[in-house]
Amino acid sequence: MDDLHKLLDEFDTYSLKLFDLTYIRQPQAYSELKDRCNRIWHFINSIHGYLFDYRIILMNSILSDIFDRSVPPRKPRDPKIKTLKEVAFKEEIENELERRFIAETK
């Protein structure tokens, strides 16, 4: 969440440049805007997936003994996307996000 907050602050500062008509007419302006939006989307999408995983983990830990059933973990279609259990440590999460962002921008 701290990284997302930082990205949004940077985007806020960047968006002020977009009001400068000489900047917005430059060829790299759209590319830079697209890259920044993709990075923000990536972080939000990852957080959404991890929250979904956490909900499943909580439901299973609380209710699986009561109902003798558990909800299967999320299985992303894209093998590059990891679930919360696969990236349970903070360092691994940070490295995974950076690797995925670099891979997506290539």
Phi, psi and omega per residue, in radians:
M1 nan -0.614 3.119
D2 -1.109 -0.709 3.118
D3 -1.130 -0.699 3.110
L4 -1.141 -0.735 3.110
H5 -1.046 -0.759 3.116
K6 -1.088 -0.776 3.118
L7 -1.057 -0.740 -3.134
L8 -1.174 -0.646 3.064
D9 -1.114 -0.757 3.106
E10 -1.112 -0.680 3.133
F11 -1.155 -0.654 3.093
D12 -1.054 -0.803 3.109
T13 -1.116 -0.752 3.135
Y14 -1.088 -0.701 -3.068
S15 -1.091 -0.438 3.076
L16 -1.132 -0.559 3.097
K17 -1.148 -0.485 -3.089
L18 -1.161 -0.371 3.112
F19 -1.336 -0.238 3.091
D20 -1.420 1.930 -3.052
L21 -1.095 -0.523 3.121
T22 -1.212 -0.582 3.125
Y23 -1.267 -0.831 -3.039
I24 -1.118 -0.389 3.123
R25 -1.449 -0.135 3.138
Q26 -1.296 2.523 -3.075
P27 -1.058 -0.602 -3.088
Q28 -1.395 -0.139 -3.082
A29 -1.087 -0.806 -3.142
Y30 -1.146 -0.722 3.131
S31 -1.076 -0.747 3.120
E32 -1.150 -0.722 3.105
L33 -1.083 -0.778 3.140
K34 -1.090 -0.764 3.118
D35 -1.070 -0.767 -3.140
R36 -1.139 -0.742 3.115
C37 -1.136 -0.707 3.108
N38 -1.097 -0.685 -3.139
R39 -1.153 -0.743 3.109
I40 -1.122 -0.788 3.122
W41 -1.023 -0.731 -3.133
H42 -1.031 -0.815 -3.139
F43 -1.126 -0.773 -3.132
I44 -1.122 -0.734 3.124
N45 -1.105 -0.714 3.107
S46 -1.116 -0.774 3.135
I47 -1.083 -0.731 3.116
H48 -1.047 -0.806 3.135
G49 -1.106 -0.734 -3.139
Y50 -1.169 -0.643 3.084
L51 -1.135 -0.671 3.081
F52 -1.103 -0.773 3.098
D53 -1.066 -0.752 -3.115
Y54 -1.098 -0.696 3.100
R55 -1.056 -0.738 3.118
I56 -1.132 -0.756 3.123
I57 -1.059 -0.771 3.124
L58 -1.124 -0.803 3.136
M59 -1.036 -0.779 -3.125
N60 -1.147 -0.706 -3.105
S61 -1.227 -0.521 -3.099
I62 -1.591 -0.738 -2.949
L63 -1.830 -0.283 -3.048
S64 -1.123 -0.599 3.098
D65 -1.220 -0.592 -3.113
I66 -1.240 -0.788 -3.057
F67 -1.751 -0.015 -3.099
D68 0.949 0.573 3.099
R69 -2.538 2.739 3.051
S70 -2.422 2.759 3.129
V71 -1.505 2.303 3.129
P72 -1.180 2.640 3.116
P73 -1.184 2.770 3.108
R74 -1.131 2.434 3.096
K75 -2.155 1.672 -3.126
P76 -1.077 2.532 3.110
R77 -1.198 -0.627 3.141
D78 -1.514 2.082 -3.089
P79 -1.140 -0.298 3.104
K80 -1.286 -0.392 -3.117
I81 -1.466 2.239 -3.107
K82 -1.810 2.671 3.060
T83 -1.535 2.994 -3.109
L84 -1.056 -0.696 3.128
K85 -1.123 -0.557 -3.114
E86 -1.315 -0.409 -3.127
V87 -2.229 0.988 -3.011
A88 -1.346 -0.289 -3.122
F89 -1.750 2.486 -3.067
K90 -0.949 -0.791 -3.129
E91 -1.094 -0.693 3.133
E92 -1.170 -0.671 3.119
I93 -1.094 -0.826 -3.129
E94 -1.083 -0.778 3.127
N95 -1.127 -0.699 3.141
E96 -1.128 -0.766 3.127
L97 -1.083 -0.759 3.136
E98 -1.122 -0.766 3.112
R99 -1.085 -0.750 -3.119
R100 -1.176 -0.678 3.132
F101 -1.139 -0.773 3.135
I102 -1.099 -0.750 3.137
A103 -1.126 -0.649 -3.121
E104 -1.278 -0.500 -3.087
T105 -1.507 -0.135 3.117
K106 -1.394 nan nan
